Amino acid sequence: MQKIAARVFCLLSLFLACGILPAQSRRSRPPENPSDPEYRRRTEYLQQAALLAASMSRKTLCAQVLLTGVDGREAVSERTRRLLSDVPAGGIALFAYNISSDPEKTRVLIEELSRCISGVSLPPFIAADQEGGAVQRIRGKAALPPPLSYWEKFSTMPETAVAAIFAAVEQEAAGAGRELRRIGITLNLAPVAEVLTAGNQPFLKNRSYGPDAVFAVSAAAAFIRGMESAGVASSLKHFPGNSAADPHRNKTVLNMSGAELETLTAPFGELIHGEAPAAVMVSHVIVPAWDSKPCSLSPAAVRRLREMGFTGIIIADDFTMAAAGSPPEICAVEALAAGVDMIITWPGSLQKFHQAILSAIEAGKLSEKQIREAAERIIYQKLRYGVILDLFKNPVAS
């Protein structure tokens, strides 16, 4: 019993040392100081983001909220060039089939993809799932161990050595982040912020940082700091959580009480502080206590995320998943109407999604103001992470 108490005390001490404050403490933070250089920088970026979004045509604005996969590996096809020229997506997501075993070929591919969009709109975020272990797109210098392995190491270590675990998470994330940034990846769709439970273990497996909330939050925070130090934006996932069912294949439901939901979502609340992470991915799980719709389509779920103090990009998980509903392009419009900022799509459906958004605005089913505000949040993060290096060299299409 004394050993367990000592381990918990050690974790709590590190939790505070990592700068992760209780939600109530964050809500009562003093007002920001306008003379602070960071405050001035944020204000400048917010103003620039608003101006850039206001200058976009409706067509370009609606493309900014799309995060699309692309065809090809090592070279950009003519079809992809035409597609991205017509729909200059706000982001491009790379998957295993896009990645060469030679990092230099991947770097060249990313440069070519970015140029396809930069010629007609703002440069895109280049995103990838680089969690570590089984879920990571880039190997070699960017490879990371499974998140759960850190908890497994901690479980066998003396309490006095636990700080080394979080130092390792941050150091290894920083090293991987430097390689990601070097080849052109600017948005990492990681880390998984969910605490491992009997309910989600069949789906998450080793993608979580473990069953202890304090440890999992501290490890995820260290991961974000490491990526941040390398200039790579992070996206927490999957808010509010997962069930045992695989959402790629099945409808997923979390039947929980209000108190259980508070415990489930607490790690997200603890990790949303300051300006990191840049994004949070919302899952397609249905939470009957909140809504009958998947969280990705639910204004109630999105509102809870904003009420936690999150001001960054809210990304909806892939709408080709069985848990999302159908037809995907209609669900995407519903997600944007619910307050989601960015939609994941695929090359075969990019134009269909884009047209569905445009048509919804024209029909009065979706507010153009809401899309502009979503684009502002996306552009703000692009400014923060240097995706937009020179506004004059990257004019927005009118």
Number of C-alpha atoms within 10 A of each C-alpha: 6 7 10 10 10 14 18 16 13 16 20 15 13 18 20 13 11 16 13 20 17 14 17 10 9 17 12 8 8 7 6 9 10 10 8 9 10 12 13 13 12 15 13 14 19 19 13 17 23 18 12 20 24 16 15 20 13 17 17 24 29 26 30 31 29 27 26 26 23 25 16 14 17 20 16 17 14 8 12 17 18 12 19 25 17 17 23 34 28 27 27 29 22 23 17 14 12 18 20 17 11 11 20 13 16 22 20 16 22 23 14 16 22 21 18 22 24 21 16 19 25 28 27 27 26 26 25 23 20 25 23 24 15 14 17 21 19 25 18 11 14 21 21 21 18 19 25 21 17 20 21 12 11 19 12 9 13 11 17 10 11 19 14 12 19 22 15 16 23 23 18 21 29 24 18 25 29 22 21 28 20 15 17 21 26 26 30 27 23 28 26 25 30 29 25 25 18 9 13 19 19 15 15 20 16 20 25 26 26 25 16 14 19 20 24 25 26 28 28 26 26 23 26 28 23 25 28 21 16 20 22 28 28 26 25 27 23 23 28 29 25 27 21 17 19 17 22 15 12 13 18 22 20 18 13 14 11 11 8 11 17 13 11 20 19 20 22 24 23 20 24 26 19 11 13 20 24 28 28 31 24 26 26 31 26 27 22 15 12 17 14 12 18 24 27 33 29 24 20 15 24 20 14 15 21 15 11 20 15 23 19 22 24 28 29 27 23 24 25 18 17 17 22 29 17 13 10 19 22 16 20 29 23 20 24 26 20 20 23 28 26 29 28 21 27 20 16 13 14 25 18 16 24 24 17 18 28 19 14 17 18 12 10 9 13 19 15 18 11 16 26 23 18 25 28 28 24 26 28 26 23 24 19 18 19 12 21 20 13 10 12 8 11 16 17 20 16 11
